[in-house]
Amino acid sequence: MKKKILIILSSIFMFLNLELQAAPFSYYQVLGVSQTATDREIINAFRKLSLKYHPDKNAGNKEVEEKYKEITVAYTVLSNP
């Protein structure tokens, strides 16, 4: 019984660890910048994309609204180290 619990906990930890390691890379991809991007490059990419995907410019388009939310989350995470 203990061995099964240990295996399950180990699997969960491995899954969570992989998710945590993969998460920051996707934020860079969302903004279209490299992982070595400077703060200025991140800000510029956010501004460019937020203008393109802003809900006010694309009223009623749910896909664009979701993209804007992704961009905002990515910028928030990357701008707060």
SEFIZA-3560 file (N, C-alpha, C; in Angstrom, 3 decimals):
REM SEFIZA-3560
<numar><xx>0.824</xx><yy>-1.198</yy><zz>0.000</zz><atom>N</atom></numar>
<numar><xx>0.000</xx><yy>0.000</yy><zz>0.000</zz><atom>CA</atom></numar>
<numar><xx>0.869</xx><yy>1.265</yy><zz>0.000</zz><atom>C</atom></numar>
<numar><xx>1.896</xx><yy>1.274</yy><zz>0.848</zz><atom>N</atom></numar>
<numar><xx>2.781</xx><yy>2.432</yy><zz>0.916</zz><atom>CA</atom></numar>
<numar><xx>3.519</xx><yy>2.630</yy><zz>-0.404</zz><atom>C</atom></numar>
<numar><xx>3.868</xx><yy>1.504</yy><zz>-1.026</zz><atom>N</atom></numar>
<numar><xx>4.592</xx><yy>1.576</yy><zz>-2.291</zz><atom>CA</atom></numar>
<numar><xx>3.715</xx><yy>2.205</yy><zz>-3.380</zz><atom>C</atom></numar>
<numar><xx>2.421</xx><yy>1.846</yy><zz>-3.408</zz><atom>N</atom></numar>
<numar><xx>1.504</xx><yy>2.420</yy><zz>-4.393</zz><atom>CA</atom></numar>
<numar><xx>1.344</xx><yy>3.923</yy><zz>-4.167</zz><atom>C</atom></numar>
<numar><xx>1.217</xx><yy>4.309</yy><zz>-2.920</zz><atom>N</atom></numar>
<numar><xx>1.073</xx><yy>5.733</yy><zz>-2.597</zz><atom>CA</atom></numar>
<numar><xx>2.328</xx><yy>6.491</yy><zz>-3.009</zz><atom>C</atom></numar>
<numar><xx>3.472</xx><yy>5.913</yy><zz>-2.748</zz><atom>N</atom></numar>
<numar><xx>4.728</xx><yy>6.534</yy><zz>-3.115</zz><atom>CA</atom></numar>
<numar><xx>4.842</xx><yy>6.692</yy><zz>-4.630</zz><atom>C</atom></numar>
<numar><xx>4.432</xx><yy>5.687</yy><zz>-5.369</zz><atom>N</atom></numar>
<numar><xx>4.470</xx><yy>5.749</yy><zz>-6.829</zz><atom>CA</atom></numar>
<numar><xx>3.519</xx><yy>6.826</yy><zz>-7.343</zz><atom>C</atom></numar>
<numar><xx>2.332</xx><yy>6.898</yy><zz>-6.772</zz><atom>N</atom></numar>
<numar><xx>1.350</xx><yy>7.907</yy><zz>-7.190</zz><atom>CA</atom></numar>
<numar><xx>1.870</xx><yy>9.307</yy><zz>-6.889</zz><atom>C</atom></numar>
<numar><xx>2.389</xx><yy>9.502</yy><zz>-5.689</zz><atom>N</atom></numar>
<numar><xx>2.919</xx><yy>10.805</yy><zz>-5.311</zz><atom>CA</atom></numar>
<numar><xx>4.103</xx><yy>11.186</yy><zz>-6.188</zz><atom>C</atom></numar>
<numar><xx>4.931</xx><yy>10.221</yy><zz>-6.497</zz><atom>N</atom></numar>
<numar><xx>6.072</xx><yy>10.476</yy><zz>-7.366</zz><atom>CA</atom></numar>
<numar><xx>5.607</xx><yy>10.892</yy><zz>-8.762</zz><atom>C</atom></numar>
<numar><xx>4.593</xx><yy>10.226</yy><zz>-9.282</zz><atom>N</atom></numar>
<numar><xx>4.052</xx><yy>10.566</yy><zz>-10.606</zz><atom>CA</atom></numar>
<numar><xx>3.463</xx><yy>11.968</yy><zz>-10.612</zz><atom>C</atom></numar>
<numar><xx>2.736</xx><yy>12.310</yy><zz>-9.560</zz><atom>N</atom></numar>
<numar><xx>2.143</xx><yy>13.644</yy><zz>-9.463</zz><atom>CA</atom></numar>
<numar><xx>3.236</xx><yy>14.687</yy><zz>-9.403</zz><atom>C</atom></numar>
<numar><xx>4.264</xx><yy>14.440</yy><zz>-8.605</zz><atom>N</atom></numar>
<numar><xx>5.359</xx><yy>15.400</yy><zz>-8.502</zz><atom>CA</atom></numar>
<numar><xx>6.057</xx><yy>15.595</yy><zz>-9.840</zz><atom>C</atom></numar>
<numar><xx>6.289</xx><yy>14.504</yy><zz>-10.560</zz><atom>N</atom></numar>
<numar><xx>6.948</xx><yy>14.601</yy><zz>-11.855</zz><atom>CA</atom></numar>
<numar><xx>6.093</xx><yy>15.407</yy><zz>-12.823</zz><atom>C</atom></numar>
<numar><xx>4.778</xx><yy>15.170</yy><zz>-12.809</zz><atom>N</atom></numar>
<numar><xx>3.876</xx><yy>15.902</yy><zz>-13.694</zz><atom>CA</atom></numar>
<numar><xx>3.895</xx><yy>17.387</yy><zz>-13.361</zz><atom>C</atom></numar>
<numar><xx>3.768</xx><yy>17.719</yy><zz>-12.084</zz><atom>N</atom></numar>
<numar><xx>3.759</xx><yy>19.124</yy><zz>-11.674</zz><atom>CA</atom></numar>
<numar><xx>5.086</xx><yy>19.795</yy><zz>-11.985</zz><atom>C</atom></numar>
<numar><xx>6.161</xx><yy>19.101</yy><zz>-11.771</zz><atom>N</atom></numar>
<numar><xx>7.480</xx><yy>19.659</yy><zz>-12.045</zz><atom>CA</atom></numar>
<numar><xx>7.636</xx><yy>19.956</yy><zz>-13.534</zz><atom>C</atom></numar>
<numar><xx>7.168</xx><yy>19.054</yy><zz>-14.385</zz><atom>N</atom></numar>
<numar><xx>7.248</xx><yy>19.290</yy><zz>-15.824</zz><atom>CA</atom></numar>
<numar><xx>6.381</xx><yy>20.473</yy><zz>-16.224</zz><atom>C</atom></numar>
<numar><xx>5.202</xx><yy>20.586</yy><zz>-15.634</zz><atom>N</atom></numar>
<numar><xx>4.312</xx><yy>21.695</yy><zz>-15.946</zz><atom>CA</atom></numar>
<numar><xx>4.939</xx><yy>23.017</yy><zz>-15.533</zz><atom>C</atom></numar>
<numar><xx>5.553</xx><yy>23.056</yy><zz>-14.364</zz><atom>N</atom></numar>
<numar><xx>6.155</xx><yy>24.282</yy><zz>-13.884</zz><atom>CA</atom></numar>
<numar><xx>7.353</xx><yy>24.684</yy><zz>-14.733</zz><atom>C</atom></numar>
<numar><xx>8.112</xx><yy>23.719</yy><zz>-15.182</zz><atom>N</atom></numar>
<numar><xx>9.265</xx><yy>24.025</yy><zz>-16.012</zz><atom>CA</atom></numar>
<numar><xx>8.835</xx><yy>24.485</yy><zz>-17.395</zz><atom>C</atom></numar>
<numar><xx>7.752</xx><yy>23.933</yy><zz>-17.902</zz><atom>N</atom></numar>
<numar><xx>7.317</xx><yy>24.264</yy><zz>-19.252</zz><atom>CA</atom></numar>
<numar><xx>6.574</xx><yy>25.598</yy><zz>-19.307</zz><atom>C</atom></numar>
<numar><xx>5.953</xx><yy>25.983</yy><zz>-18.217</zz><atom>N</atom></numar>
<numar><xx>5.108</xx><yy>27.179</yy><zz>-18.213</zz><atom>CA</atom></numar>
<numar><xx>5.832</xx><yy>28.456</yy><zz>-18.654</zz><atom>C</atom></numar>
<numar><xx>6.997</xx><yy>28.800</yy><zz>-18.102</zz><atom>N</atom></numar>
<numar><xx>7.620</xx><yy>30.056</yy><zz>-18.512</zz><atom>CA</atom></numar>
<numar><xx>7.956</xx><yy>30.118</yy><zz>-20.003</zz><atom>C</atom></numar>
<numar><xx>8.297</xx><yy>29.001</yy><zz>-20.591</zz><atom>N</atom></numar>
<numar><xx>8.638</xx><yy>28.996</yy><zz>-21.999</zz><atom>CA</atom></numar>
<numar><xx>7.431</xx><yy>29.371</yy><zz>-22.852</zz><atom>C</atom></numar>
<numar><xx>6.259</xx><yy>28.927</yy><zz>-22.478</zz><atom>N</atom></numar>
<numar><xx>5.074</xx><yy>29.250</yy><zz>-23.262</zz><atom>CA</atom></numar>
<numar><xx>4.744</xx><yy>30.736</yy><zz>-23.170</zz><atom>C</atom></numar>
<numar><xx>5.063</xx><yy>31.391</yy><zz>-22.063</zz><atom>N</atom></numar>
<numar><xx>4.814</xx><yy>32.828</yy><zz>-21.946</zz><atom>CA</atom></numar>
<numar><xx>5.668</xx><yy>33.598</yy><zz>-22.956</zz><atom>C</atom></numar>
<numar><xx>6.893</xx><yy>33.194</yy><zz>-23.124</zz><atom>N</atom></numar>
<numar><xx>7.747</xx><yy>33.832</yy><zz>-24.126</zz><atom>CA</atom></numar>
<numar><xx>7.173</xx><yy>33.612</yy><zz>-25.531</zz><atom>C</atom></numar>
<numar><xx>6.685</xx><yy>32.407</yy><zz>-25.768</zz><atom>N</atom></numar>
<numar><xx>6.110</xx><yy>32.092</yy><zz>-27.080</zz><atom>CA</atom></numar>
<numar><xx>4.854</xx><yy>32.911</yy><zz>-27.347</zz><atom>C</atom></numar>
<numar><xx>4.039</xx><yy>33.104</yy><zz>-26.314</zz><atom>N</atom></numar>
<numar><xx>2.820</xx><yy>33.895</yy><zz>-26.474</zz><atom>CA</atom></numar>
<numar><xx>3.158</xx><yy>35.304</yy><zz>-26.939</zz><atom>C</atom></numar>
<numar><xx>4.215</xx><yy>35.882</yy><zz>-26.364</zz><atom>N</atom></numar>
<numar><xx>4.615</xx><yy>37.231</yy><zz>-26.743</zz><atom>CA</atom></numar>
<numar><xx>5.498</xx><yy>37.259</yy><zz>-27.987</zz><atom>C</atom></numar>
<numar><xx>5.950</xx><yy>36.097</yy><zz>-28.436</zz><atom>N</atom></numar>
<numar><xx>6.770</xx><yy>36.032</yy><zz>-29.634</zz><atom>CA</atom></numar>
<numar><xx>8.182</xx><yy>36.548</yy><zz>-29.440</zz><atom>C</atom></numar>
<numar><xx>8.724</xx><yy>36.378</yy><zz>-28.243</zz><atom>N</atom></numar>
<numar><xx>10.093</xx><yy>36.815</yy><zz>-27.955</zz><atom>CA</atom></numar>
<numar><xx>10.919</xx><yy>35.612</yy><zz>-27.496</zz><atom>C</atom></numar>
<numar><xx>12.225</xx><yy>35.771</yy><zz>-27.531</zz><atom>N</atom></numar>
<numar><xx>13.102</xx><yy>34.690</yy><zz>-27.088</zz><atom>CA</atom></numar>
<numar><xx>13.190</xx><yy>34.696</yy><zz>-25.559</zz><atom>C</atom></numar>
<numar><xx>13.710</xx><yy>33.609</yy><zz>-25.025</zz><atom>N</atom></numar>
<numar><xx>13.860</xx><yy>33.499</yy><zz>-23.570</zz><atom>CA</atom></numar>
<numar><xx>14.925</xx><yy>34.441</yy><zz>-23.039</zz><atom>C</atom></numar>
<numar><xx>15.733</xx><yy>34.968</yy><zz>-23.904</zz><atom>N</atom></numar>
<numar><xx>16.773</xx><yy>35.914</yy><zz>-23.494</zz><atom>CA</atom></numar>
<numar><xx>16.355</xx><yy>37.356</yy><zz>-23.774</zz><atom>C</atom></numar>
<numar><xx>15.075</xx><yy>37.567</yy><zz>-24.020</zz><atom>N</atom></numar>
<numar><xx>14.571</xx><yy>38.905</yy><zz>-24.351</zz><atom>CA</atom></numar>
<numar><xx>14.774</xx><yy>39.861</yy><zz>-23.183</zz><atom>C</atom></numar>
<numar><xx>15.079</xx><yy>41.099</yy><zz>-23.518</zz><atom>N</atom></numar>
<numar><xx>15.241</xx><yy>42.133</yy><zz>-22.498</zz><atom>CA</atom></numar>
<numar><xx>13.862</xx><yy>42.618</yy><zz>-22.055</zz><atom>C</atom></numar>
<numar><xx>13.847</xx><yy>43.363</yy><zz>-20.952</zz><atom>N</atom></numar>
<numar><xx>12.585</xx><yy>43.936</yy><zz>-20.472</zz><atom>CA</atom></numar>
<numar><xx>11.947</xx><yy>44.813</yy><zz>-21.543</zz><atom>C</atom></numar>
<numar><xx>12.762</xx><yy>45.579</yy><zz>-22.234</zz><atom>N</atom></numar>
<numar><xx>12.269</xx><yy>46.473</yy><zz>-23.278</zz><atom>CA</atom></numar>
<numar><xx>11.633</xx><yy>45.672</yy><zz>-24.415</zz><atom>C</atom></numar>
<numar><xx>12.249</xx><yy>44.559</yy><zz>-24.814</zz><atom>N</atom></numar>
<numar><xx>11.695</xx><yy>43.720</yy><zz>-25.880</zz><atom>CA</atom></numar>
<numar><xx>10.360</xx><yy>43.110</yy><zz>-25.464</zz><atom>C</atom></numar>
<numar><xx>10.266</xx><yy>42.706</yy><zz>-24.209</zz><atom>N</atom></numar>
<numar><xx>9.015</xx><yy>42.134</yy><zz>-23.695</zz><atom>CA</atom></numar>
<numar><xx>7.913</xx><yy>43.190</yy><zz>-23.692</zz><atom>C</atom></numar>
<numar><xx>8.246</xx><yy>44.389</yy><zz>-23.229</zz><atom>N</atom></numar>
<numar><xx>7.267</xx><yy>45.477</yy><zz>-23.210</zz><atom>CA</atom></numar>
<numar><xx>6.807</xx><yy>45.819</yy><zz>-24.628</zz><atom>C</atom></numar>
<numar><xx>7.749</xx><yy>45.928</yy><zz>-25.548</zz><atom>N</atom></numar>
<numar><xx>7.407</xx><yy>46.263</yy><zz>-26.936</zz><atom>CA</atom></numar>
<numar><xx>6.519</xx><yy>45.195</yy><zz>-27.573</zz><atom>C</atom></numar>
<numar><xx>6.843</xx><yy>43.928</yy><zz>-27.319</zz><atom>N</atom></numar>
<numar><xx>6.036</xx><yy>42.840</yy><zz>-27.870</zz><atom>CA</atom></numar>
<numar><xx>4.627</xx><yy>42.876</yy><zz>-27.280</zz><atom>C</atom></numar>
<numar><xx>4.526</xx><yy>43.118</yy><zz>-25.987</zz><atom>N</atom></numar>
<numar><xx>3.214</xx><yy>43.210</yy><zz>-25.343</zz><atom>CA</atom></numar>
<numar><xx>2.391</xx><yy>44.348</yy><zz>-25.938</zz><atom>C</atom></numar>
<numar><xx>2.996</xx><yy>45.499</yy><zz>-26.078</zz><atom>N</atom></numar>
<numar><xx>2.270</xx><yy>46.665</yy><zz>-26.611</zz><atom>CA</atom></numar>
<numar><xx>1.775</xx><yy>46.404</yy><zz>-28.034</zz><atom>C</atom></numar>
<numar><xx>2.630</xx><yy>45.829</yy><zz>-28.851</zz><atom>N</atom></numar>
<numar><xx>2.269</xx><yy>45.541</yy><zz>-30.246</zz><atom>CA</atom></numar>
<numar><xx>1.100</xx><yy>44.552</yy><zz>-30.310</zz><atom>C</atom></numar>
<numar><xx>1.204</xx><yy>43.468</yy><zz>-29.535</zz><atom>N</atom></numar>
<numar><xx>0.167</xx><yy>42.440</yy><zz>-29.564</zz><atom>CA</atom></numar>
<numar><xx>-1.121</xx><yy>42.908</yy><zz>-28.895</zz><atom>C</atom></numar>
<numar><xx>-0.990</xx><yy>43.698</yy><zz>-27.832</zz><atom>N</atom></numar>
<numar><xx>-2.198</xx><yy>44.151</yy><zz>-27.152</zz><atom>CA</atom></numar>
<numar><xx>-2.994</xx><yy>45.120</yy><zz>-28.024</zz><atom>C</atom></numar>
<numar><xx>-2.310</xx><yy>45.902</yy><zz>-28.838</zz><atom>N</atom></numar>
<numar><xx>-3.024</xx><yy>46.762</yy><zz>-29.783</zz><atom>CA</atom></numar>
<numar><xx>-3.738</xx><yy>45.934</yy><zz>-30.855</zz><atom>C</atom></numar>
<numar><xx>-3.045</xx><yy>44.904</yy><zz>-31.327</zz><atom>N</atom></numar>
<numar><xx>-3.616</xx><yy>44.057</yy><zz>-32.380</zz><atom>CA</atom></numar>
<numar><xx>-4.821</xx><yy>43.264</yy><zz>-31.889</zz><atom>C</atom></numar>
<numar><xx>-4.740</xx><yy>42.736</yy><zz>-30.668</zz><atom>N</atom></numar>
<numar><xx>-5.781</xx><yy>41.836</yy><zz>-30.159</zz><atom>CA</atom></numar>
<numar><xx>-6.697</xx><yy>42.479</yy><zz>-29.122</zz><atom>C</atom></numar>
<numar><xx>-6.672</xx><yy>43.772</yy><zz>-28.979</zz><atom>N</atom></numar>
<numar><xx>-7.500</xx><yy>44.424</yy><zz>-27.959</zz><atom>CA</atom></numar>
<numar><xx>-8.987</xx><yy>44.191</yy><zz>-28.260</zz><atom>C</atom></numar>
<numar><xx>-9.768</xx><yy>43.824</yy><zz>-27.234</zz><atom>N</atom></numar>
<numar><xx>-11.202</xx><yy>43.543</yy><zz>-27.441</zz><atom>CA</atom></numar>
<numar><xx>-11.985</xx><yy>44.732</yy><zz>-28.010</zz><atom>C</atom></numar>
<numar><xx>-11.573</xx><yy>45.955</yy><zz>-27.707</zz><atom>N</atom></numar>
<numar><xx>-12.283</xx><yy>47.113</yy><zz>-28.243</zz><atom>CA</atom></numar>
<numar><xx>-12.130</xx><yy>47.226</yy><zz>-29.764</zz><atom>C</atom></numar>
<numar><xx>-11.004</xx><yy>46.767</yy><zz>-30.288</zz><atom>N</atom></numar>
<numar><xx>-10.784</xx><yy>46.797</yy><zz>-31.735</zz><atom>CA</atom></numar>
<numar><xx>-11.448</xx><yy>45.620</yy><zz>-32.432</zz><atom>C</atom></numar>
<numar><xx>-11.735</xx><yy>44.573</yy><zz>-31.672</zz><atom>N</atom></numar>
<numar><xx>-12.297</xx><yy>43.344</yy><zz>-32.236</zz><atom>CA</atom></numar>
<numar><xx>-13.560</xx><yy>42.948</yy><zz>-31.474</zz><atom>C</atom></numar>
<numar><xx>-14.499</xx><yy>43.843</yy><zz>-31.400</zz><atom>N</atom></numar>
<numar><xx>-15.718</xx><yy>43.625</yy><zz>-30.617</zz><atom>CA</atom></numar>
<numar><xx>-16.456</xx><yy>42.371</yy><zz>-31.071</zz><atom>C</atom></numar>
<numar><xx>-16.814</xx><yy>41.557</yy><zz>-30.093</zz><atom>N</atom></numar>
<numar><xx>-17.606</xx><yy>40.361</yy><zz>-30.362</zz><atom>CA</atom></numar>
<numar><xx>-16.822</xx><yy>39.132</yy><zz>-30.765</zz><atom>C</atom></numar>
<numar><xx>-15.533</xx><yy>39.240</yy><zz>-30.952</zz><atom>N</atom></numar>
<numar><xx>-14.715</xx><yy>38.105</yy><zz>-31.374</zz><atom>CA</atom></numar>
<numar><xx>-14.111</xx><yy>37.445</yy><zz>-30.133</zz><atom>C</atom></numar>
<numar><xx>-14.672</xx><yy>36.299</yy><zz>-29.741</zz><atom>N</atom></numar>
<numar><xx>-14.249</xx><yy>35.610</yy><zz>-28.518</zz><atom>CA</atom></numar>
<numar><xx>-12.830</xx><yy>35.067</yy><zz>-28.622</zz><atom>C</atom></numar>
<numar><xx>-12.417</xx><yy>34.625</yy><zz>-29.805</zz><atom>N</atom></numar>
<numar><xx>-11.064</xx><yy>34.088</yy><zz>-29.982</zz><atom>CA</atom></numar>
<numar><xx>-10.018</xx><yy>35.177</yy><zz>-29.733</zz><atom>C</atom></numar>
<numar><xx>-10.293</xx><yy>36.356</yy><zz>-30.253</zz><atom>N</atom></numar>
<numar><xx>-9.376</xx><yy>37.478</yy><zz>-30.071</zz><atom>CA</atom></numar>
<numar><xx>-9.344</xx><yy>37.883</yy><zz>-28.597</zz><atom>C</atom></numar>
<numar><xx>-10.496</xx><yy>37.840</yy><zz>-27.951</zz><atom>N</atom></numar>
<numar><xx>-10.569</xx><yy>38.174</yy><zz>-26.523</zz><atom>CA</atom></numar>
<numar><xx>-9.725</xx><yy>37.209</yy><zz>-25.688</zz><atom>C</atom></numar>
<numar><xx>-9.787</xx><yy>35.915</yy><zz>-26.007</zz><atom>N</atom></numar>
<numar><xx>-8.980</xx><yy>34.919</yy><zz>-25.299</zz><atom>CA</atom></numar>
<numar><xx>-7.491</xx><yy>35.141</yy><zz>-25.555</zz><atom>C</atom></numar>
<numar><xx>-7.146</xx><yy>35.465</yy><zz>-26.781</zz><atom>N</atom></numar>
<numar><xx>-5.747</xx><yy>35.743</yy><zz>-27.129</zz><atom>CA</atom></numar>
<numar><xx>-5.242</xx><yy>36.949</yy><zz>-26.343</zz><atom>C</atom></numar>
<numar><xx>-6.067</xx><yy>37.963</yy><zz>-26.220</zz><atom>N</atom></numar>
<numar><xx>-5.694</xx><yy>39.155</yy><zz>-25.457</zz><atom>CA</atom></numar>
<numar><xx>-5.448</xx><yy>38.808</yy><zz>-23.988</zz><atom>C</atom></numar>
<numar><xx>-6.283</xx><yy>37.931</yy><zz>-23.445</zz><atom>N</atom></numar>
<numar><xx>-6.099</xx><yy>37.496</yy><zz>-22.050</zz><atom>CA</atom></numar>
<numar><xx>-4.775</xx><yy>36.745</yy><zz>-21.903</zz><atom>C</atom></numar>
<numar><xx>-4.463</xx><yy>35.870</yy><zz>-22.856</zz><atom>N</atom></numar>
<numar><xx>-3.192</xx><yy>35.134</yy><zz>-22.823</zz><atom>CA</atom></numar>
<numar><xx>-2.005</xx><yy>36.095</yy><zz>-22.864</zz><atom>C</atom></numar>
<numar><xx>-2.091</xx><yy>37.087</yy><zz>-23.725</zz><atom>N</atom></numar>
<numar><xx>-1.017</xx><yy>38.074</yy><zz>-23.857</zz><atom>CA</atom></numar>
<numar><xx>-0.829</xx><yy>38.839</yy><zz>-22.556</zz><atom>C</atom></numar>
<numar><xx>-1.935</xx><yy>39.228</yy><zz>-21.948</zz><atom>N</atom></numar>
<numar><xx>-1.880</xx><yy>39.979</yy><zz>-20.696</zz><atom>CA</atom></numar>
<numar><xx>-1.278</xx><yy>39.142</yy><zz>-19.573</zz><atom>C</atom></numar>
<numar><xx>-1.668</xx><yy>37.880</yy><zz>-19.482</zz><atom>N</atom></numar>
<numar><xx>-1.111</xx><yy>36.994</yy><zz>-18.452</zz><atom>CA</atom></numar>
<numar><xx>0.382</xx><yy>36.794</yy><zz>-18.684</zz><atom>C</atom></numar>
<numar><xx>0.769</xx><yy>36.540</yy><zz>-19.925</zz><atom>N</atom></numar>
<numar><xx>2.185</xx><yy>36.335</yy><zz>-20.243</zz><atom>CA</atom></numar>
<numar><xx>3.009</xx><yy>37.556</yy><zz>-19.857</zz><atom>C</atom></numar>
<numar><xx>2.523</xx><yy>38.730</yy><zz>-20.201</zz><atom>N</atom></numar>
<numar><xx>3.252</xx><yy>39.955</yy><zz>-19.862</zz><atom>CA</atom></numar>
<numar><xx>3.330</xx><yy>40.146</yy><zz>-18.350</zz><atom>C</atom></numar>
<numar><xx>2.237</xx><yy>39.899</yy><zz>-17.660</zz><atom>N</atom></numar>
<numar><xx>2.216</xx><yy>40.047</yy><zz>-16.202</zz><atom>CA</atom></numar>
<numar><xx>3.231</xx><yy>39.129</yy><zz>-15.543</zz><atom>C</atom></numar>
<numar><xx>3.290</xx><yy>37.896</yy><zz>-15.982</zz><atom>N</atom></numar>
<numar><xx>4.226</xx><yy>36.936</yy><zz>-15.401</zz><atom>CA</atom></numar>
<numar><xx>5.675</xx><yy>37.315</yy><zz>-15.721</zz><atom>C</atom></numar>
<numar><xx>5.950</xx><yy>37.651</yy><zz>-16.972</zz><atom>N</atom></numar>
<numar><xx>7.322</xx><yy>37.939</yy><zz>-17.367</zz><atom>CA</atom></numar>
<numar><xx>7.829</xx><yy>39.288</yy><zz>-16.860</zz><atom>C</atom></numar>
<numar><xx>6.926</xx><yy>40.203</yy><zz>-16.583</zz><atom>N</atom></numar>
<numar><xx>7.372</xx><yy>41.510</yy><zz>-16.107</zz><atom>CA</atom></numar>
<numar><xx>7.540</xx><yy>41.558</yy><zz>-14.595</zz><atom>C</atom></numar>
<numar><xx>7.163</xx><yy>40.492</yy><zz>-13.906</zz><atom>N</atom></numar>
<numar><xx>7.338</xx><yy>40.411</yy><zz>-12.456</zz><atom>CA</atom></numar>
<numar><xx>8.215</xx><yy>39.224</yy><zz>-12.098</zz><atom>C</atom></numar>
<numar><xx>9.542</xx><yy>39.410</yy><zz>-12.180</zz><atom>N</atom></numar>
<numar><xx>10.442</xx><yy>38.274</yy><zz>-11.948</zz><atom>CA</atom></numar>
<numar><xx>10.423</xx><yy>37.755</yy><zz>-10.527</zz><atom>C</atom></numar>
//
